[in-house]
Amino acid sequence: MSNDVITEEPAATDLLEAAAGRKLPEQPTRVLIADDEHLVAAGLKSSLSDLGYVVLGPAADGDAAIEMCRDLRPDMALLDLRMPKTDGLAASEIIYKQMAIPVVILSAYSDPGYVQVANRAGVFGYLLKPVTQDQLRVGISVAWGRYLDAVGQYGEIRSLKERLEARKIIEQAKWIIVRRKSTTEPEAMKLLQRQARNNRRTLADVARSILENENLFADE
């Protein structure tokens, strides 16, 4: 295997967070292709166009694929495994880690080692050459579904973390009110709710303000 392959798990957390916060299409429409063999790239472009995709590229090497993804922001990228300069797996990890764009690898190699590394490099599909139009259609659809699952799971985790953090902040603010106003826990909660309602803010926002300024309720 190439020494260019990066095997660390890509994070892309900020970009996945952004993706989780917007509505993604049910299927990708703009697909970038990268293959250093001109005839293969031309065949891919023709097949994808026939399937209704807007085809970007082709890029002739891994570096060009990275730059085109950065400039054009396709929904998905199809990369050849073996390309000049940066190979397909290393390019896939950069594209996913820096841009959160899912990648499908096209390869003449079925070695399980490649597939294992691909799973850790932002690759959501692995198709063996020569690939038919129907295999492209199914492979892209399956890979996109996996990507949507990854984005959805991240969104669920983020939402859970936000709820837990909000609960923690509200609890802390509530006990500040109890201590400063010598009141009961239920009364402190009512005061928080009243402040949120009167100012049209969330409980967490009001609680955060109290944590930032413990004197907020001192004179009420």
N, C-alpha and C positions, 0 to 999 in steps of 0.2 A: 504494500500500500504506500501511497505517496507520503513523504515526510511533511507535506503541506497540510495534511488533515489535522484539524483541531478537534480534540475529543472532549473538551469541557462542555458541560451543559449550558446552552445559551440561556440568557436571562430574558432580555427584551421586556422587562416588567413594565416600564413606563409606556412603551408602545402597545403592549397588550392591554394595559389599563385604558389607554385611549381607544383601542379597538372595542373593548368591552363597553365603552360608554356611547358608542354610536351604532346605528343599525347597519349591519353588513348584508350584502345581497345574498340570496339563496344560492346562487352560483356565480363564479367569477366571470367577468366579461373581458377584461384586458389581461392578456397573457404574454409574458416575455419569453422568448426562446433563446438559448445559447448553445451553439454547437460549432466546433471548428471545421467540420466537414460540410462544405457548401451544399452538396447534393442532399445530404440528410436534413440540413436546416431548411432547404427549399421545400422538401417533402413535408416536413413538420408544419411549415407555414401554410402550405396548401391545405393540408388536412384540418388544421385548426380553423382556418378561414371558412372551409366548407361546413364546419360544425357551428359556425356563427360567432366565433371569438374575434375580438379585435387583437391582432397579433402585433407585438412590438419586437423589434430586432430584425434579424438575428444578431446576437453578439458572438464574436469569433473566439473569445477567450474569457476566463473567469474574471479578470480585472474589468473588462468591458461590461460584463454582465452586472457586476456590482455597481458600476457607475451609471449604467442605464436604469437599473432599479432605483437608484438614488434620485435620478433626474425625472424619470417617467412614472414612478410609483404604480407599477402594475398590480393587479389583484393577486397574481400568482406568477411564479417563474418556473420554466422547465429548463433544466440544465443538464448538459452532457457530463458524465462522470469524469472522463479524462479530457482535459482541455489544457492549452498552453497557459503559461504564467501561473495563475491560481487555479487549482483543480475544482471540480464541481462541488465536492463536499466542503472544502474550505470556503468557497464562495457562498455556499448555502448557509453556512453558519453566520458569516458576516451579514448576509442579506436578511436573515431572520433576526439576528441579535440587534442589528442597527436599525432595521426598518420594519420588523415584524411581518415580512412578506413570506408566505408559505412557499415551499419549493418542492417540485417533483423532479427526481433524478432519472435521467435516461441512461441506461448502461448496457453494455454487452456482457457484463460480468454478473454472475449470480452468486458469487462468493458470500457466504453468510457474514463474513467479517465486514464487508462493505455495508451490508444492510444494517448491521449493529451500529456502526459508527454513524450511518445516515440518520438513524433514529435519535441520535444525540446532537444532530447538527442542523436542526430546523427543517428537516426533510419529512414531508407528510405523505409521500408516495415514491415508489421505486418501480419503474417500468423497464422491462428488458427489451433491447433492440433485437430485431426490427419490430417496431410497434405499429399496430394497425390503427385505423381511424377510430374503430369501436373501442379498442383498448385505451386510446387517448381519452375518449369521452368518459368512459367509466373511471379511469385512473384519476382524472382531474376532479370528477364529481366526488369520489371517495376521499381524495386528499383534502378537498375543500370542506367536506363534512367533518373530517378530523380537526381541521383548523378551527372551524366554528365551535366544535366541542371544547377545544383548548381555550378559546376566547371566553366561552360561556362559563367554563369552570373557574377561570381567573376572575370573571365578574362576580360569580357567586362567593368566592373566597374574599374578594375585596369588600363585597357588601356585608358579609358576616363580620369581618374585621372592623368595618366602620360602625356597625351596630354595637359591637362589644366595646369599642373605644368610646362611643357616645354614652353608653350605659355607665362606664367607668367615670367619665367626666361629670355626668349628672350626679352620681353618688358622691363624688368628692365635693361638688358645689353644695349639695344638700347639707352635708355635715358642716361645711363652713357656715352656712346660714344658721343651723342649729346652735353652733358654738357662739357665733357673734350676736345672735338675737335671743339667745336663751329660750328657744322654742322647741317644740316637739318635731320629730321626723315627719309625720304627716303634714303638719303646718308648713314646714320648710318646703315640702314638695308642692303644696298648694301655692306657695309664694312663687316658686319657680314657674309653675304652670301659668299663673296670673301674669307674670312678667313676659313670658313667651307669647301669650295671647294678646296682651295689650300692645306689644311691640311687633307683632306679626313675625316672630322669629321662632326657630325651632328650640326645643328644650336644650339641645346640645350647644347651640350658639349662645344662649343665655348663660348656661353653666360655664362655658369657656370664658365668657366675660368675667364671671365671678372669680374664676381661678386666676385670671390675669390681674384682677383688682379686688382683693378681699374686702375692701372698704365700701364696695358698691352698695351694700344694704345697711351700712352702719347707722345711717341717720334716718332710715325709714321708720 
